[in-house]
């Protein structure tokens, strides 16, 4: 069950990453084809802002995939749900909220 949930999270993150990468490429393409001065356009966000926002979201999606992959390795090793800090079980509520958690709340707060 946990493995299936993690694989679903990974698939969602991959789909998001694909969409964001396509949006970023479209933005790059549009900015190459345009000579508009968007830095002084009072009507909306600049291309630079949009590029930075998409780049940050893409990096977050990549990080999420890496976290899920690591959680899948822990499932395979039999250590999923065990705190890396204290060795105690991570509460189910924490894993439900953050399925790739490596530490219990006490250790994560320390």
Backbone as JSON, one array per atom type, in Angstrom:
{
  "sequence": "XXXXXXXXXXXXXXXXXXXXXXXXXXXXXXXXXXXXXXXXXXXXXXXXXXXXXXXXXXXXXXXXXXXXXXXXXXXXXXXXXXXXXXXXXXXXXXXXXXXXXXXXXXXXXX",
  "N": [[0.82, -1.2, 0.0], [1.85, 1.32, 0.88], [3.98, 1.56, -0.9], [2.6, 1.74, -3.36], [1.24, 4.17, -2.98], [3.43, 5.92, -2.82], [4.52, 5.56, -5.37], [2.44, 6.65, -6.86], [2.57, 9.31, -5.99], [5.07, 9.93, -7.05], [4.59, 9.67, -9.81], [2.74, 11.75, -10.15], [4.39, 13.95, -9.53], [6.27, 13.72, -11.57], [4.64, 14.22, -13.81], [3.92, 16.84, -13.25], [6.46, 18.01, -13.38], [7.08, 17.62, -16.09], [5.13, 19.21, -17.31], [5.81, 21.74, -16.27], [8.42, 22.02, -17.3], [7.86, 22.14, -20.03], [6.37, 24.5, -20.09], [8.32, 26.32, -19.28], [10.15, 26.1, -21.39], [8.53, 27.04, -23.45], [8.23, 29.66, -22.59], [10.9, 30.57, -22.78], [11.22, 30.33, -25.55], [9.26, 32.13, -26.48], [10.3, 34.51, -25.46], [12.65, 34.73, -26.88], [11.7, 35.15, -29.42], [10.55, 37.59, -29.28], [10.85, 41.12, -29.04], [9.97, 42.72, -27.11], [9.75, 45.09, -24.46], [9.51, 43.95, -21.62], [10.24, 44.48, -19.04], [9.45, 46.96, -18.28], [6.75, 46.98, -18.37], [3.73, 47.93, -17.17], [1.51, 46.38, -16.89], [1.72, 43.7, -16.14], [3.43, 40.69, -14.94], [6.97, 40.36, -15.24], [8.95, 38.78, -17.8], [11.26, 37.77, -16.73], [10.56, 37.39, -14.04], [8.53, 35.44, -14.32], [10.06, 33.39, -15.44], [11.85, 32.85, -13.34], [10.03, 31.99, -11.4], [8.9, 29.67, -12.61], [11.24, 28.15, -12.86], [11.92, 27.74, -10.17], [9.69, 26.25, -9.3], [10.0, 24.0, -10.91], [12.43, 23.0, -9.95], [11.58, 22.33, -7.35], [9.78, 20.27, -7.93], [11.54, 18.38, -8.98], [13.08, 17.91, -6.69], [11.1, 16.75, -5.07], [10.63, 14.37, -6.42], [13.11, 13.13, -6.03], [13.03, 12.85, -3.23], [10.85, 11.09, -2.96], [11.84, 8.88, -4.37], [13.91, 8.18, -2.65], [12.42, 7.46, -0.41], [11.13, 5.23, -1.47], [13.32, 3.53, -1.74], [13.85, 3.14, 0.97], [11.55, 1.74, 1.67], [11.99, -0.63, 0.27], [14.27, -1.49, 1.62], [13.27, -1.99, 4.07], [13.23, -0.05, 6.02], [11.5, 2.03, 5.96], [9.49, 4.46, 7.51], [10.82, 4.45, 9.87], [12.47, 6.44, 12.13], [15.31, 8.29, 11.24], [16.78, 9.64, 13.05], [16.26, 8.9, 15.81], [15.53, 6.27, 15.69], [13.06, 5.3, 16.33], [9.61, 4.43, 15.54], [8.08, 6.4, 13.0], [5.29, 8.41, 13.48], [2.09, 7.47, 12.16], [0.41, 9.56, 11.38], [2.18, 11.6, 10.7], [3.51, 10.42, 8.53], [1.35, 10.21, 6.83], [0.86, 12.87, 6.25], [3.31, 13.67, 5.27], [4.67, 11.7, 3.29], [7.27, 10.96, 2.63], [8.85, 11.4, 4.79], [11.75, 11.41, 6.83], [12.37, 11.61, 9.43], [11.03, 11.62, 12.76], [8.67, 13.92, 14.28], [9.77, 15.09, 16.59], [12.56, 14.71, 16.27], [12.92, 16.02, 13.83], [12.4, 18.58, 14.58], [14.46, 19.24, 16.22]],
  "CA": [[0.0, 0.0, 0.0], [2.73, 2.48, 0.96], [4.72, 1.62, -2.16], [1.68, 2.24, -4.39], [1.02, 5.59, -2.72], [4.66, 6.62, -3.2], [4.61, 5.54, -6.84], [1.45, 7.62, -7.34], [3.16, 10.64, -5.74], [6.16, 10.11, -8.01], [3.99, 9.9, -11.12], [2.18, 13.11, -10.13], [5.51, 14.89, -9.58], [6.83, 13.65, -12.92], [3.71, 14.91, -14.7], [4.08, 18.27, -12.97], [7.77, 18.41, -13.9], [6.97, 17.67, -17.55], [4.33, 20.4, -17.64], [6.61, 22.93, -15.95], [9.54, 22.11, -18.25], [7.29, 22.6, -21.3], [6.02, 25.91, -19.91], [9.56, 27.08, -19.24], [10.68, 26.13, -22.75], [7.66, 27.95, -24.22], [8.57, 31.02, -22.18], [12.19, 30.88, -23.42], [10.97, 30.49, -26.98], [8.52, 33.38, -26.68], [11.16, 35.67, -25.18], [13.62, 34.83, -27.98], [11.0, 35.62, -30.61], [9.96, 38.9, -29.02], [11.78, 42.17, -28.61], [9.18, 43.6, -26.23], [10.41, 45.53, -23.22], [8.6, 43.54, -20.56], [10.72, 44.97, -17.75], [8.79, 48.22, -17.96], [5.32, 46.82, -18.66], [2.97, 48.06, -15.92], [0.32, 45.53, -16.93], [1.85, 42.33, -15.66], [4.72, 40.18, -14.47], [8.02, 40.35, -16.25], [9.39, 37.46, -18.24], [12.26, 37.33, -15.75], [9.83, 36.88, -12.88], [7.89, 34.18, -14.71], [11.13, 32.4, -15.61], [12.33, 32.49, -12.0], [8.97, 31.23, -10.74], [8.85, 28.34, -13.22], [12.48, 27.45, -12.52], [11.82, 27.32, -8.77], [8.7, 25.18, -9.22], [10.6, 22.84, -11.54], [13.4, 22.47, -8.99], [10.83, 21.71, -6.26], [9.25, 19.0, -8.44], [12.68, 17.46, -9.05], [13.41, 17.54, -5.31], [10.06, 15.86, -4.59], [10.89, 13.06, -7.03], [14.26, 12.55, -5.33], [12.57, 12.44, -1.9], [10.01, 9.9, -3.11], [12.74, 7.78, -4.73], [14.61, 7.77, -1.43], [11.42, 6.76, 0.41], [10.94, 3.91, -2.08], [14.49, 2.73, -1.35], [13.65, 2.75, 2.37], [10.53, 0.7, 1.67], [12.68, -1.84, -0.16], [15.23, -1.9, 2.65], [12.57, -2.29, 5.32], [13.45, 1.01, 7.01], [10.51, 3.09, 5.79], [8.7, 4.7, 8.71], [11.69, 4.42, 11.05], [13.17, 7.72, 12.24], [16.76, 8.22, 11.08], [17.4, 10.3, 14.18], [16.16, 8.18, 17.07], [15.27, 4.85, 15.46], [11.68, 4.95, 16.7], [8.67, 4.54, 14.42], [7.51, 7.71, 12.68], [3.84, 8.28, 13.61], [1.32, 7.34, 10.91], [-0.12, 10.88, 11.0], [3.26, 12.33, 10.02], [3.72, 9.79, 7.23], [0.21, 10.54, 5.98], [1.03, 14.26, 5.82], [4.6, 13.79, 4.57], [4.98, 10.29, 3.09], [8.7, 10.72, 2.45], [9.53, 11.87, 6.01], [12.87, 10.59, 7.3], [12.5, 11.79, 10.88], [9.8, 11.93, 13.5], [8.54, 15.36, 14.5], [10.72, 15.52, 17.62], [13.91, 14.77, 15.69], [12.92, 17.03, 12.79], [12.36, 19.89, 15.24], [15.71, 19.46, 16.98]],
  "C": [[0.87, 1.26, 0.0], [3.47, 2.66, -0.36], [3.84, 2.19, -3.28], [1.42, 3.73, -4.22], [2.24, 6.42, -3.13], [4.83, 6.66, -4.72], [3.62, 6.51, -7.46], [1.97, 9.05, -7.15], [4.25, 10.94, -6.76], [5.62, 10.42, -9.4], [3.39, 11.3, -11.22], [3.29, 14.15, -10.25], [6.17, 14.88, -10.95], [5.95, 14.38, -13.93], [3.83, 16.43, -14.5], [5.4, 18.79, -13.54], [7.73, 18.54, -15.42], [6.22, 18.92, -17.99], [5.13, 21.68, -17.41], [7.76, 23.11, -16.93], [9.04, 22.61, -19.6], [6.92, 24.08, -21.22], [7.26, 26.79, -19.92], [10.16, 27.19, -20.64], [9.85, 27.06, -23.63], [7.96, 29.4, -23.86], [9.9, 31.46, -22.79], [11.99, 31.16, -24.9], [10.27, 31.81, -27.27], [9.41, 34.6, -26.45], [12.23, 35.83, -26.25], [12.98, 35.45, -29.21], [10.42, 37.02, -30.46], [11.03, 39.89, -28.62], [11.06, 43.16, -27.71], [9.98, 43.91, -24.97], [9.49, 45.2, -22.05], [9.01, 44.06, -19.19], [10.02, 46.26, -17.32], [7.3, 48.19, -18.26], [4.53, 46.89, -17.36], [1.78, 47.1, -15.83], [0.51, 44.13, -16.35], [3.27, 41.98, -15.23], [5.72, 40.21, -15.62], [8.35, 38.92, -16.65], [10.42, 36.9, -17.26], [11.61, 36.75, -14.5], [9.2, 35.53, -13.18], [8.92, 33.07, -14.86], [11.64, 31.93, -14.25], [11.29, 31.64, -11.26], [8.89, 29.81, -11.3], [10.08, 27.51, -12.88], [12.43, 26.94, -11.09], [10.82, 26.17, -8.61], [9.24, 23.89, -9.84], [11.62, 22.19, -10.61], [12.69, 21.77, -7.82], [10.25, 20.37, -6.7], [10.36, 17.96, -8.53], [13.08, 16.99, -7.65], [12.39, 16.55, -4.75], [10.26, 14.45, -5.16], [12.05, 12.38, -6.32], [13.86, 12.07, -3.93], [11.72, 11.17, -1.97], [10.87, 8.69, -3.48], [13.49, 7.26, -3.5], [13.66, 7.01, -0.51], [11.16, 5.36, -0.15], [12.11, 2.99, -1.77], [14.36, 2.25, 0.1], [12.58, 1.67, 2.5], [11.19, -0.63, 1.31], [13.64, -2.39, 0.87], [14.58, -2.26, 3.97], [12.75, -1.24, 6.39], [12.46, 2.16, 6.87], [9.7, 3.22, 7.08], [9.5, 4.63, 10.0], [12.51, 5.72, 11.03], [14.67, 7.51, 12.12], [17.5, 8.86, 12.25], [17.43, 9.46, 15.43], [15.89, 6.69, 16.91], [13.88, 4.39, 15.84], [10.78, 5.05, 15.46], [8.19, 5.99, 14.24], [5.99, 7.55, 12.74], [3.13, 8.27, 12.25], [0.78, 8.68, 10.43], [0.94, 11.68, 10.25], [3.5, 11.74, 8.63], [2.56, 10.06, 6.28], [0.35, 11.96, 5.42], [2.29, 14.44, 4.96], [5.14, 12.37, 4.35], [6.47, 9.97, 2.93], [9.52, 11.19, 3.65], [10.61, 10.87, 6.43], [12.98, 10.6, 8.82], [11.14, 12.02, 11.51], [9.77, 13.44, 13.78], [9.55, 15.86, 15.52], [12.12, 15.67, 17.05], [14.0, 15.83, 14.6], [12.94, 18.42, 13.37], [13.67, 20.24, 15.92], [16.79, 20.09, 16.13]]
}
